[in-house]
Amino acid sequence: MTLPIPTGLKTPNWLLSTYAVVFASFWLYTLLGTTDLANWCIENIMTVLGLSVITLTYRRFQFNAISYTLIFIHLMLHIYGAMYTYSENPLGYWLKEMLGWNRNHYDRIVHFCFGLFLAYPMRDYFMRYFEWPVWVCWVLPCEITLSFSGMYELIEWAVAELFFPAQGVAYLGTQGDIWDAQKDMGLAFGGSVLCMALVAGLKSVFKKPI
């Protein structure tokens, strides 16, 4: 039996509706404005799968407002990356120029945000749906982030190699870095650890369920 959402963290219907409309509008914008349609389609496979799972299981489990907000932000970052390909993203080039980076790091930013923004929703799910021990709900999101990142890198390689070899370079976005996959995995894991540390800090300060 799913535990109730803590008071103050329930997601109002207007917020979910707003997120849905904004996301759908921006998703259509990225499709119409993409510079590489094949890459856009490949990148959005996981987006479709993720949204399908969240939608189809909504009656069984609802995340809290913070979780839905973090999921929304991450998906917006992802589809914006898919619009131009991660290695050619304009925001990444702007940051490269402003900060003196040696490459377009937009892909690294999104991998870090994968852990930073999605570790909390995983914890929310484990605590209220499975009712697992508290320590498991703190540790497991970090472990899953690392393992899923590794699996995702393998899926990227397989898809690019077997089905879309012409799109391989754009899809993988390695930009000549032979350790790109490992760095992406490390950043995602670091983001999840930081997320759990921030949540723990906020809980200790405000003394309320988060």
C-alpha positions in Angstrom: 0.0 0.0 0.0 1.4 3.4 -1.0 2.1 5.8 1.8 0.4 9.2 1.6 2.2 12.2 0.3 3.5 14.4 3.2 1.4 17.5 3.8 2.6 20.4 1.7 4.1 18.2 -1.0 1.0 17.1 -2.8 1.0 18.0 -6.5 -2.0 20.2 -7.5 -3.7 19.3 -10.7 -3.0 22.8 -12.2 0.7 22.3 -11.7 0.7 19.0 -13.5 -1.4 20.4 -16.3 1.0 23.4 -16.7 4.0 21.1 -16.9 2.2 18.9 -19.5 1.3 21.9 -21.7 4.7 23.6 -21.4 6.5 20.3 -22.1 4.3 19.3 -25.1 4.7 22.8 -26.6 8.5 22.8 -26.2 8.7 19.2 -27.4 6.9 20.2 -30.6 9.2 23.2 -31.0 12.3 21.1 -30.7 10.9 18.7 -33.3 10.1 21.5 -35.8 13.4 23.3 -35.2 15.7 20.3 -35.0 18.9 20.3 -37.1 19.0 16.5 -37.1 15.7 14.7 -37.3 17.2 11.2 -37.1 19.2 12.1 -33.9 16.1 13.8 -32.4 14.1 10.6 -32.9 16.8 8.4 -31.3 17.3 10.8 -28.4 13.6 10.9 -27.6 13.1 7.1 -27.4 13.9 7.2 -23.7 11.7 10.3 -23.3 8.7 8.5 -24.7 9.3 5.4 -22.6 9.8 7.4 -19.4 6.7 9.5 -19.9 4.7 6.4 -20.9 5.6 4.7 -17.6 4.8 7.8 -15.5 1.4 8.3 -17.3 0.3 4.6 -17.3 1.1 4.2 -13.6 -0.4 7.5 -12.4 -3.5 5.9 -10.9 -1.3 3.5 -8.9 1.3 6.0 -7.7 1.7 9.8 -7.7 5.0 11.4 -7.1 5.1 14.5 -4.8 5.3 18.0 -6.2 9.1 18.2 -5.8 9.6 15.0 -7.8 7.4 16.1 -10.7 9.2 19.4 -10.8 12.6 17.8 -10.9 11.5 15.3 -13.6 10.0 18.2 -15.7 13.2 20.2 -15.5 15.4 17.2 -16.5 13.2 16.3 -19.4 13.2 19.9 -20.7 17.0 19.9 -20.6 17.1 16.6 -22.4 14.8 17.5 -25.3 16.6 20.8 -25.7 19.8 18.8 -26.1 18.2 16.5 -28.6 17.1 19.5 -30.7 20.6 20.4 -31.8 22.4 17.2 -30.8 24.2 17.4 -27.5 27.6 18.1 -28.9 26.3 21.1 -31.0 24.0 22.6 -28.4 24.0 26.5 -28.6 23.9 26.8 -24.8 26.9 24.6 -24.5 28.8 26.7 -26.9 27.8 29.9 -25.1 29.1 28.4 -21.8 32.2 27.2 -23.5 33.0 30.8 -24.7 32.0 32.4 -21.4 33.9 30.0 -19.1 36.8 29.1 -21.4 36.0 25.4 -21.7 37.8 23.3 -24.2 34.7 21.7 -25.5 30.9 21.8 -25.6 29.9 20.4 -22.1 26.2 20.4 -22.5 26.1 16.7 -22.6 28.1 16.5 -19.3 25.7 19.0 -17.7 22.7 16.9 -18.6 24.3 13.7 -17.3 25.1 15.4 -14.0 21.5 16.7 -13.9 20.3 13.1 -14.5 21.6 12.2 -11.1 20.9 15.5 -9.4 17.3 15.7 -10.5 16.1 12.1 -10.6 17.7 10.6 -7.5 15.1 12.4 -5.3 12.1 11.0 -7.3 13.5 7.5 -7.0 13.8 8.0 -3.2 10.2 9.3 -3.1 9.1 6.2 -5.0 11.0 3.7 -2.9 9.9 5.2 0.4 6.2 5.5 -0.3 5.5 2.6 -2.7 7.8 -0.2 -1.4 8.2 1.2 2.1 11.7 0.0 2.2 14.1 0.8 5.1 15.1 4.4 5.3 18.8 3.7 4.6 18.0 1.7 1.5 15.9 4.6 0.1 19.0 6.9 0.6 21.6 4.6 -0.9 19.7 2.8 -3.7 19.0 5.9 -5.9 22.8 6.5 -6.1 23.4 2.9 -7.0 20.7 2.8 -9.6 21.9 6.1 -11.1 25.4 4.6 -11.6 24.1 1.3 -12.9 21.6 2.9 -15.2 24.2 5.3 -16.5 26.4 2.4 -17.4 23.5 0.6 -19.1 22.6 3.8 -21.0 26.1 4.1 -22.4 25.9 0.5 -23.6 22.5 1.1 -25.2 23.9 4.3 -26.9 26.8 2.4 -28.3 24.6 -0.5 -29.5 22.0 1.7 -31.1 24.6 3.9 -32.9 26.6 0.9 -34.0 23.9 -1.5 -35.1 21.0 0.7 -36.3 22.2 4.3 -37.0 25.9 4.1 -37.8 25.6 7.4 -39.8 24.3 9.1 -36.7 26.8 7.6 -34.3 29.1 10.5 -33.8 26.3 13.0 -33.3 24.3 10.7 -31.1 27.2 9.6 -28.8 28.6 13.2 -28.6 32.0 12.1 -27.5 33.7 15.0 -29.2 37.0 13.0 -29.5 37.2 12.1 -25.8 37.9 8.4 -25.4 36.8 8.6 -21.7 33.5 10.3 -22.5 31.3 7.5 -21.3 33.1 7.0 -18.0 33.0 10.8 -17.3 29.3 10.9 -18.0 28.7 8.0 -15.6 30.8 9.6 -12.9 29.0 12.9 -13.3 25.6 11.3 -13.0 26.7 9.4 -9.9 28.1 12.5 -8.4 24.9 14.4 -9.1 22.9 11.7 -7.3 25.2 11.8 -4.3 24.9 15.6 -4.1 21.1 15.3 -4.4 20.9 13.0 -1.4 23.3 15.2 0.6 21.2 18.3 -0.2 17.9 16.5 0.8 19.5 15.3 4.0 20.7 18.8 4.8 17.3 20.3 4.2 15.6 17.7 6.3 17.9 18.5 9.2 17.4 22.2 8.9 13.6 22.3 8.4 12.8 19.2 10.5 10.0 18.2 8.1 9.5 15.3 5.6 11.0 16.1 2.2 
